[in-house]
Amino acid sequence: MSKFSYSRINSGLDAPDLTVNIAGVCLRNPVIAASGTFGYGREYAGLLDIAGLGGICTKGLSFEPRPGNEGCRLYETPSGLLNSIGLENPGISAFLERELPALRKLGPAVIANLSGSTIEEYVKGAELLNASAIDIIELNISCPNVKAGGMAFGLDAETAAVVTRAVRKAARAKPLMVKLSPNAPDLAAVAAACAKAGADALSLVNTFKGMAVDIHKRKPVFENVTAGLSGPAIRPIALRMVWEICRNIRIPVVGMGGIATAKDALEFLLAGAAAVQVGSATFARPPAMNEIIRGIEDYMKTYGFLELGELKI
Ligand SMILES: Cc1cc2nc3c(=O)[nH]c(=O)nc-3n(C[C@H](O)[C@H](O)[C@H](O)COP(=O)(O)O)c2cc1C
């Protein structure tokens, strides 16, 4: 009980400060739209208060355009969502030319999710982003839905360090956040390796590798057989992973995985996350992130917290 003063409880005098600094970039609040679930922002115009968000992560961007996967791409499961989009995107040059100017004007910090099939492709993409007006690079070494690269770079500490180091060198002007895979056998080792290789922050988790079978066609639902599981079904495991990484790592950690309410987001913030991302919940309820921001503020007022940093348990 030493972290806050009882005299502040319900006093209503002090408005809590929701701003958070991630690798030198000040976000107006700790709630960020997760990659792949918010397009490039404009798709959600009129459905929620976009300017009120802390940040927007773009869909995974690769140096070359990608058409994405054939067949079924989304499949609902109990309290979850399996996806196999396959990183469909127009390529980084087209993103910078066609999407970034409007995305910048929306207000929230712009976080570019960088994907690649080879180290060379990651580096070429990082060089383009380095010279652009984005705020943060989120290095995606955790996509489970592509045949080459993607999650393969995030499963092993040494490989994760090689790609982090290469992107760090190619994008000196931008803060670098590395997005980790919950499918890594030793996540703590991958996190430590990325931090040592120059990551300014970490984000976790990406989706868990899952599968569904069509019992009438008697074959897997997805062309790639496996797909990535997100949504409330993964939340307790994601929370445990975020908590474990926060205990061992000194750089900021952005937590995600099944967050749908302010209570969910607060669990991650209390467990040590500096900020959170919200993905699947936005599909079901576009204003969910606005409600989460209001809920965090109400909680801080109720318990007399003035800054987010005071929340950590
Ligand atoms: C349809 C869909 C597409 C996604 N695409 C990406 C992507 O391009 N890059 C990435 O790093 N994560 C991607 N993700 C993972 C999310 O950003 C997030 O890590 C994951 O869904 C867990 O959060 P949630 O449970 O709140 O959705 C995608 C998730 C979904 C559901």
Ligand as a Chemical Component Dictionary entry (heavy atoms), coordinates in Angstrom:
data_LIG
# 
_chem_comp.id                   LIG 
_chem_comp.type                 NON-POLYMER 
_chem_comp.pdbx_formal_charge   0 
_chem_comp.three_letter_code    LIG 
# 
loop_
_chem_comp_atom.comp_id 
_chem_comp_atom.atom_id 
_chem_comp_atom.alt_atom_id 
_chem_comp_atom.type_symbol 
_chem_comp_atom.charge 
_chem_comp_atom.model_Cartn_x 
_chem_comp_atom.model_Cartn_y 
_chem_comp_atom.model_Cartn_z 
_chem_comp_atom.pdbx_ordinal 
LIG C1  C1  C 0 -6.224 -10.793 -38.287 1  
LIG C2  C2  C 0 -4.923 -10.568 -37.566 2  
LIG C3  C3  C 0 -3.812 -10.114 -38.264 3  
LIG C4  C4  C 0 -2.594 -9.902  -37.606 4  
LIG N1  N1  N 0 -1.521 -9.421  -38.308 5  
LIG C5  C5  C 0 -0.365 -9.140  -37.655 6  
LIG C6  C6  C 0 0.740  -8.562  -38.354 7  
LIG O1  O1  O 0 0.692  -8.270  -39.543 8  
LIG N2  N2  N 0 1.887  -8.335  -37.635 9  
LIG C7  C7  C 0 1.980  -8.639  -36.294 10 
LIG O2  O2  O 0 3.032  -8.406  -35.685 11 
LIG N3  N3  N 0 0.935  -9.148  -35.613 12 
LIG C8  C8  C 0 -0.223 -9.412  -36.266 13 
LIG N4  N4  N 0 -1.283 -9.930  -35.569 14 
LIG C9  C9  C 0 -1.140 -10.226 -34.123 15 
LIG C10 C10 C 0 -1.706 -9.088  -33.257 16 
LIG O3  O3  O 0 -1.044 -7.878  -33.499 17 
LIG C11 C11 C 0 -1.588 -9.465  -31.760 18 
LIG O4  O4  O 0 -0.230 -9.687  -31.447 19 
LIG C12 C12 C 0 -2.388 -10.721 -31.412 20 
LIG O5  O5  O 0 -3.587 -10.777 -32.148 21 
LIG C13 C13 C 0 -2.717 -10.808 -29.914 22 
LIG O6  O6  O 0 -3.529 -9.742  -29.503 23 
LIG P1  P1  P 0 -5.162 -9.829  -29.413 24 
LIG O7  O7  O 0 -5.463 -11.088 -28.668 25 
LIG O8  O8  O 0 -5.559 -8.571  -28.713 26 
LIG O9  O9  O 0 -5.668 -9.884  -30.830 27 
LIG C14 C14 C 0 -2.501 -10.161 -36.212 28 
LIG C15 C15 C 0 -3.629 -10.620 -35.515 29 
LIG C16 C16 C 0 -4.834 -10.824 -36.167 30 
LIG C17 C17 C 0 -6.031 -11.280 -35.369 31 
# 
loop_
_chem_comp_bond.comp_id 
_chem_comp_bond.atom_id_1 
_chem_comp_bond.atom_id_2 
_chem_comp_bond.value_order 
_chem_comp_bond.pdbx_ordinal 
LIG C1  C2  SING 1  
LIG C2  C3  SING 2  
LIG C2  C16 DOUB 3  
LIG C3  C4  DOUB 4  
LIG C4  N1  SING 5  
LIG C4  C14 SING 6  
LIG N1  C5  DOUB 7  
LIG C5  C6  SING 8  
LIG C5  C8  SING 9  
LIG C6  O1  DOUB 10 
LIG C6  N2  SING 11 
LIG N2  C7  SING 12 
LIG C7  O2  DOUB 13 
LIG C7  N3  SING 14 
LIG N3  C8  DOUB 15 
LIG C8  N4  SING 16 
LIG N4  C9  SING 17 
LIG N4  C14 SING 18 
LIG C9  C10 SING 19 
LIG C10 O3  SING 20 
LIG C10 C11 SING 21 
LIG C11 O4  SING 22 
LIG C11 C12 SING 23 
LIG C12 O5  SING 24 
LIG C12 C13 SING 25 
LIG C13 O6  SING 26 
LIG O6  P1  SING 27 
LIG P1  O7  DOUB 28 
LIG P1  O8  SING 29 
LIG P1  O9  SING 30 
LIG C14 C15 DOUB 31 
LIG C15 C16 SING 32 
LIG C16 C17 SING 33 
# 
